[in-house]
Amino acid sequence: MDEPTRITFAASLPPITSAISLDGNGDGARMKLDVPASDVGAMLLLQHHGAGRVLRVTIEFEGETNQKRYQREPKRNKTE
């Protein structure tokens, strides 16, 4: 399998407190992303080709219409 030069996928920050965590020593940070099922194949490529390597990450914001597509629905009570 040829090594890809770019892996592209849609993602959003999850609605959790630890979506972005800063290191207590000031040495860096950790970010978590939610990826829709339609882009899970890109995650497999990333794991295969990116593990143990330094990655350059670029964030591009999609238009308002596409952005709403990946927002989670609010949680509902089990009694509803």
Secondary structure, 3 states (H helix, E strand, C coil): CCCCCCCCCCCECCCCHHHEEECCCCCCEEECCECCHHHHHHHHHHHHHHCCCCCCCCCCCCCHHHHHHCCCCCCCCCCC
